[in-house]
Amino acid sequence: MSLNASRSWYERASRVVAGGVSSDVRRSEKPFPLFFERGEGPYIFDVDGNRYIDYVLGQGPLLLGHSPRQVIEAVHAQLDKGLIFAAQHPQEVELAELICQVVPSAERVRFNSTGSEAVVSALRIARGARNRRLVIKFEGQWHGWYDSLFVSTSPPLDKAGPREAPIPYMQSRGQVANAVENLIVLPWNDLSLVEQVFAGRGDEIAAVLTEPIMINAGAIMPQPGFLEGLRRLCDQYGALLIFDEVITGFRVALGGAQAYFGVTPDLTTLAKGIAAGFTLSAVVGKAEFMDLVSRGEVAHAGTYNSNPVVIAAGLAAVKCLAADNGKIYHHLFAMGEMLSNGFRTILRQAGVPAIVNNIGPVVQVCLTDLPAMRDYRDYARRDVARYDRLVTELVYRGVRTISRGTWYISAAHTAEEINRTLEAFAEALTATMV
Ligand SMILES: Cc1ncc(COP(=O)(O)O)c(C=O)c1O
């Protein structure tokens, strides 16, 4: 298998595109950042003509697979009618209505383009609603790369301070120094620590921001009662509960993780699953809070917000997901179960200690000798070097996956692709042992 064309594009790119990639996370692609030509269903094709079963899926958005027909047709139809109006149009209302029907916390919607924007919007609404400054965020959770939140997403353990009181860690040079002063960073899944912080500073805390399933660091499920406990504490101290469902929204259920767990936040951010790969995001929430935006008391804007092309994509995508009472989720969950069970069997038979987490169409493989993972620090102890080798060996066997251990599945993946993936996984694992 040759990667020569990719290699020469990467060299050429590195002279003009900073670092050869347009988003830092792409640096970690194995064995080096590859170049692609097209995608189709569960497959992606690189510039050397290699075909891969794709589990990166654009880092999550391609819930319906590459270039799903219904979405492409809806977008084609819109392209002839106009790209951007900087004005209102009927389809944005239809999509907002649909979101309000299926996402429990959604009574009002505002559209943005990226997940980062939606999260920043949610924080502004929460701070505006309560006139308070502090937000609790959890170590290891990624809410985008903006200054105000790019804190303790993957802190080196020797700089992270004690587990019970992490030192907020700025991830980048150049971030404004006071970013950390507005946040309280805590380990995820430890309700008693959240309780202690509220008991001490409850009247200063505007919001608790959390991914309801910690997909970005281990696809770790909340401990029983954790999300319910956050809901109770927020109610008790008058803080807003914000679920960042940029990944889990539409992916783990039509109504997101909040529908799956039956815990309703005040505000929610949605992005990756909403528009089948087009750049659409939304902040949604209870009218009581979103109406600060309705009345113009909290500002929200954006040139590209709700442009008719991405809205056409979003409307078509959400309709696909909602069709036949969300029938598509049976398939997505079955494929996730098949992949994760297969991984567990292969790893056990090979005697490789690992944790395989699964929630519907998200699977996570961590090579670790821990019996279970509860928070970022557990996740950070995995065997990164060996997993990197595994991901590289998989590339050479036609399987593309994310080096942090997450496997996204789309509705286009069938048992045939899963079986071929499991065969490749078993071979690749053996190759890492020599
Ligand atoms: C949970 C979560 N929130 C927010 C973001 C930021 O989204 P974007 O990259 O579209 O700005 C991401 C991106 O991966 C995410 O996973």
The ligand as an SDF file (V2000), in Angstrom:
LIG
                    3D

 16 16  0  0  0  0  0  0  0  0999 V2000
  -18.2410   18.5960   23.0080 C   0  0  0  0  0  0  0  0  0  0  0  0
  -17.7240   19.6150   22.0470 C   0  0  0  0  0  0  0  0  0  0  0  0
  -18.0660   20.8920   22.1980 N   0  0  0  0  0  0  0  0  0  0  0  0
  -17.6480   21.8560   21.3620 C   0  0  0  0  0  0  0  0  0  0  0  0
  -16.8210   21.5480   20.3030 C   0  0  0  0  0  0  0  0  0  0  0  0
  -16.3580   22.6280   19.3740 C   0  0  0  0  0  0  0  0  0  0  0  0
  -16.9500   22.4690   18.1300 O   0  0  0  0  0  0  0  0  0  0  0  0
  -16.2700   23.1200   16.8190 P   0  0  0  0  0  0  0  0  0  0  0  0
  -15.0330   22.3410   16.5520 O   0  0  0  0  0  0  0  0  0  0  0  0
  -17.3260   22.9370   15.7640 O   0  0  0  0  0  0  0  0  0  0  0  0
  -16.0190   24.5470   17.1110 O   0  0  0  0  0  0  0  0  0  0  0  0
  -16.4310   20.2300   20.1080 C   0  0  0  0  0  0  0  0  0  0  0  0
  -15.5370   19.8730   18.9920 C   0  0  0  0  0  0  0  0  0  0  0  0
  -15.0340   18.7980   18.8770 O   0  0  0  0  0  0  0  0  0  0  0  0
  -16.8930   19.2330   20.9960 C   0  0  0  0  0  0  0  0  0  0  0  0
  -16.5420   17.9630   20.8490 O   0  0  0  0  0  0  0  0  0  0  0  0
  1  2  1  0
  2  3  1  0
  2 15  2  0
  3  4  2  0
  4  5  1  0
  5  6  1  0
  5 12  2  0
  6  7  1  0
  7  8  1  0
  8  9  2  0
  8 10  1  0
  8 11  1  0
 12 13  1  0
 12 15  1  0
 13 14  2  0
 15 16  1  0
M  END
$$$$
